[in-house]
Amino acid sequence: MLSLATVFFGAVTSGQEPEVLALEAEPHHHLALKNEYVKVYQVQVAPGDAVKLHRHDTDAISLSLSESLVTVHSPGKPDVQQKLTNGQIRLQARGLVHSTSVDGDTTFRNVTVELLMPQTGERNGCAQVIASQPLNCADAGQGVAGSAGHADQMQFESEQTSVILVRLQPHSRVGLSDLGNAELIIALDAGIVQAGGNGAEKPLNVGNFAWVAIGETARLFKNESDREARLVYFVLKQKAKQ
């Protein structure tokens, strides 16, 4: 029987170096959006399967869409088992090389957002996005304009990016707009409907997203369910002209 080391890192017994894939080449990461600011991947891995060994060439924000028990394997380091919660937000830093096996009987689902601009001054807000750093919740502002019926909390901040959790109450709505910057909005829960500038409405299923380019009309998001629904709101500051 093959050992876990052989399964996840390649032919270790023969002395060969394991193959490290680029994130785009990892078969469980499905590219859903690519532009000058981000690459957005939708990820789904069945129990007993594993994300293959890959590298992160830029900082990435991972949004968990399930309760999952996983084991993270990094070359030269001990394996680490983690229990991921639904809605958990984590930073996967530039240079990280790892694979992830899915334990138990729950499918692993997430959305991974690669931040293509180099990030500086990264810090946590009110969530442990960067595992090695303390929270800065007292200093994390609201950062989102909207009507009553929602609560907004900064999760992560850098000089280039803000990541904000928006909790939308049942049958309420919020308008999200940050003039002069690009925006990415990802649904963590069911029941959210997006209304565009032309009046058309579009349901956002769990893990679906909306992209708002600089200069586009602000988007309205409605929670049509009887439960709280969460959005993760990325504000991506305008790239400096060369």
C-alpha positions as CSV (number, residue, x, y, z in Angstrom):
1,M,0.0,0.0,0.0
2,L,1.3,3.5,-0.9
3,S,2.2,5.7,2.0
4,L,0.6,9.2,2.4
5,A,4.0,10.7,1.6
6,T,4.1,8.9,-1.7
7,V,0.5,9.7,-2.6
8,F,0.8,13.5,-1.9
9,F,4.4,14.3,-2.6
10,G,5.3,11.8,-5.4
11,A,7.9,9.1,-5.6
12,V,9.7,10.0,-2.3
13,T,11.0,6.4,-2.0
14,S,13.0,6.7,-5.2
15,G,14.6,10.0,-4.1
16,Q,12.8,12.1,-6.7
17,E,11.7,15.6,-6.0
18,P,7.9,15.9,-5.9
19,E,6.2,17.8,-8.7
20,V,4.9,21.2,-7.7
21,L,2.1,22.6,-9.8
22,A,1.3,26.2,-10.5
23,L,-2.1,27.0,-8.9
24,E,-3.8,27.3,-12.4
25,A,-2.6,23.8,-13.2
26,E,-4.0,22.2,-10.0
27,P,-7.0,20.2,-11.3
28,H,-9.4,21.0,-8.4
29,H,-8.9,24.8,-8.9
30,H,-11.3,26.0,-11.6
31,L,-10.6,29.5,-12.9
32,A,-13.8,31.5,-13.0
33,L,-12.5,35.0,-13.4
34,K,-9.2,36.6,-14.5
35,N,-8.4,40.3,-14.8
36,E,-5.6,42.7,-13.9
37,Y,-6.6,42.6,-10.2
38,V,-7.6,39.0,-9.3
39,K,-7.9,35.4,-10.4
40,V,-10.9,33.7,-8.8
41,Y,-10.9,29.9,-8.5
42,Q,-13.9,27.8,-7.4
43,V,-12.7,24.6,-5.6
44,Q,-14.5,21.4,-4.7
45,V,-12.8,18.3,-3.4
46,A,-14.6,15.0,-2.4
47,P,-13.8,13.2,0.9
48,G,-10.8,11.0,0.5
49,D,-9.4,13.1,-2.4
50,A,-6.7,15.7,-2.2
51,V,-5.6,19.0,-3.7
52,K,-2.3,18.2,-5.4
53,L,1.0,19.8,-4.4
54,H,1.0,23.4,-5.7
55,R,2.6,26.8,-5.1
56,H,1.1,30.2,-4.6
57,D,3.0,32.8,-6.6
58,T,0.9,35.7,-5.2
59,D,-1.0,36.3,-1.9
60,A,-4.4,34.6,-2.0
61,I,-7.5,34.9,0.1
62,S,-9.3,31.6,0.7
63,L,-13.0,31.6,1.6
64,S,-14.3,28.3,3.1
65,L,-17.8,27.3,1.9
66,S,-18.1,24.2,4.1
67,E,-17.3,22.6,7.4
68,S,-14.4,20.4,6.5
69,L,-11.7,18.4,8.2
70,V,-8.5,18.6,6.2
71,T,-4.8,17.8,6.6
72,V,-2.3,20.2,5.1
73,H,1.0,18.7,3.8
74,S,4.0,21.0,3.3
75,P,7.4,19.7,2.1
76,G,9.8,19.5,5.0
77,K,7.2,20.3,7.7
78,P,5.0,18.2,9.9
79,D,1.4,17.6,8.6
80,V,-1.2,19.8,10.2
81,Q,-4.8,18.7,10.5
82,Q,-7.3,21.6,10.5
83,K,-11.0,21.9,11.0
84,L,-12.3,24.6,8.6
85,T,-15.5,26.4,9.4
86,N,-18.1,27.7,6.9
87,G,-17.2,31.2,6.1
88,Q,-13.7,31.1,7.4
89,I,-11.3,33.5,5.6
90,R,-7.6,32.7,5.5
91,L,-4.5,34.2,3.8
92,Q,-2.4,31.9,1.7
93,A,0.8,33.8,1.5
94,R,3.0,34.2,-1.6
95,G,5.5,31.4,-1.7
96,L,3.4,28.8,0.1
97,V,3.8,25.3,-1.3
98,H,1.3,22.7,0.0
99,S,-1.2,20.0,-0.7
100,T,-4.4,19.3,1.2
101,S,-6.1,16.0,1.8
102,V,-9.8,15.9,2.7
103,D,-10.6,13.8,5.8
104,G,-13.9,12.6,7.1
105,D,-17.1,12.5,5.0
106,T,-17.7,16.2,4.1
107,T,-16.9,17.7,0.7
108,F,-14.3,20.5,0.9
109,R,-15.5,23.7,-1.0
110,N,-13.9,27.1,-1.2
111,V,-13.3,30.1,-3.3
112,T,-9.7,31.2,-3.7
113,V,-9.0,34.8,-4.7
114,E,-5.5,35.4,-6.0
115,L,-4.5,39.1,-5.4
116,L,-2.4,40.0,-8.4
117,M,-1.1,43.3,-7.1
118,P,1.8,42.8,-4.6
119,Q,0.4,43.4,-1.1
120,T,2.0,45.6,1.5
121,G,1.1,46.5,5.1
122,E,-1.1,43.4,5.5
123,R,-3.0,43.1,8.8
124,N,-5.9,41.3,10.3
125,G,-9.1,43.1,11.1
126,C,-11.7,41.3,13.2
127,A,-10.8,37.8,11.9
128,Q,-7.7,35.6,12.1
129,V,-7.0,35.8,8.3
130,I,-3.2,35.9,8.9
131,A,-2.6,33.1,11.4
132,S,0.6,34.6,12.8
133,Q,-0.7,38.1,13.5
134,P,-3.0,39.5,16.2
135,L,-6.4,40.9,15.6
136,N,-6.9,44.7,15.0
137,C,-10.6,44.7,15.5
138,A,-10.8,48.0,17.5
139,D,-9.3,49.8,14.6
140,A,-11.2,48.1,11.8
141,G,-13.8,50.5,10.4
142,Q,-17.1,49.7,8.9
143,G,-15.9,50.5,5.4
144,V,-19.3,49.9,3.6
145,A,-22.1,52.2,2.8
146,G,-25.7,50.9,2.8
147,S,-29.1,50.9,4.4
148,A,-30.2,49.5,7.7
149,G,-30.5,45.7,8.0
150,H,-26.8,44.8,7.6
151,A,-23.7,44.7,9.7
152,D,-20.2,45.1,8.2
153,Q,-16.9,44.1,9.7
154,M,-13.4,44.4,8.3
155,Q,-11.6,41.0,8.1
156,F,-8.3,41.9,6.3
157,E,-6.6,45.0,5.1
158,S,-3.5,46.0,3.2
159,E,-2.5,49.1,1.3
160,Q,-4.0,47.6,-1.8
161,T,-7.0,45.5,-0.6
162,S,-9.8,45.5,1.9
163,V,-11.8,42.4,2.7
164,I,-15.1,43.1,4.5
165,L,-17.7,40.6,5.8
166,V,-21.3,41.9,5.2
167,R,-24.1,40.2,7.3
168,L,-27.4,40.9,5.5
169,Q,-30.5,40.4,7.6
170,P,-33.6,38.5,6.3
171,H,-35.5,40.4,3.6
172,S,-33.1,43.4,3.7
173,R,-30.8,44.9,1.1
174,V,-27.5,46.7,0.8
175,G,-25.9,48.8,-1.9
176,L,-22.2,48.2,-2.3
177,S,-20.1,50.9,-4.0
178,D,-16.6,52.2,-3.5
179,L,-16.1,54.9,-6.1
180,G,-12.8,54.8,-7.9
181,N,-11.9,51.2,-7.0
182,A,-12.7,47.8,-8.4
183,E,-14.9,45.5,-6.3
184,L,-15.5,41.7,-6.0
185,I,-18.5,40.4,-4.0
186,I,-18.8,36.7,-3.1
187,A,-21.9,35.0,-1.7
188,L,-21.3,32.8,1.3
189,D,-25.0,31.8,1.8
190,A,-28.0,31.1,-0.3
191,G,-30.9,33.5,-0.8
192,I,-28.9,36.5,-2.2
193,V,-30.1,38.3,-5.3
194,Q,-28.0,40.8,-7.2
195,A,-29.7,43.8,-8.9
196,G,-27.6,45.5,-11.6
197,G,-27.7,49.0,-12.9
198,N,-30.2,48.0,-15.7
199,G,-32.7,46.7,-13.2
200,A,-32.1,43.0,-14.0
201,E,-31.9,40.6,-11.1
202,K,-29.6,37.6,-10.8
203,P,-29.6,35.0,-8.0
204,L,-26.1,34.4,-6.4
205,N,-25.7,30.8,-5.3
206,V,-23.2,29.9,-2.6
207,G,-19.7,30.6,-4.0
208,N,-21.0,32.8,-6.9
209,F,-19.6,36.3,-7.3
210,A,-20.1,39.7,-8.9
211,W,-17.3,41.8,-10.3
212,V,-17.7,45.6,-10.5
213,A,-15.1,47.4,-12.5
214,I,-14.1,51.0,-11.9
215,G,-16.8,53.3,-13.2
216,E,-19.5,50.7,-13.3
217,T,-22.9,51.2,-11.6
218,A,-23.1,50.2,-7.9
219,R,-24.8,46.9,-7.3
220,L,-27.7,46.2,-4.9
221,F,-27.8,42.9,-3.0
222,K,-31.0,41.6,-1.5
223,N,-31.4,38.7,1.0
224,E,-34.7,37.0,0.0
225,S,-34.3,34.2,2.6
226,D,-35.7,34.0,6.1
227,R,-32.1,33.7,7.5
228,E,-29.1,35.9,7.7
229,A,-27.0,35.8,4.5
230,R,-23.3,36.7,4.3
231,L,-21.3,38.4,1.6
232,V,-17.6,38.9,1.4
233,Y,-16.8,42.3,-0.1
234,F,-13.3,42.9,-1.7
235,V,-12.3,46.5,-2.4
236,L,-9.3,46.5,-4.7
237,K,-7.6,49.9,-5.0
238,Q,-6.9,51.3,-8.4
239,K,-3.6,50.3,-9.9
240,A,-1.1,53.1,-10.2
241,K,-0.4,54.2,-13.8
242,Q,3.0,53.1,-15.1
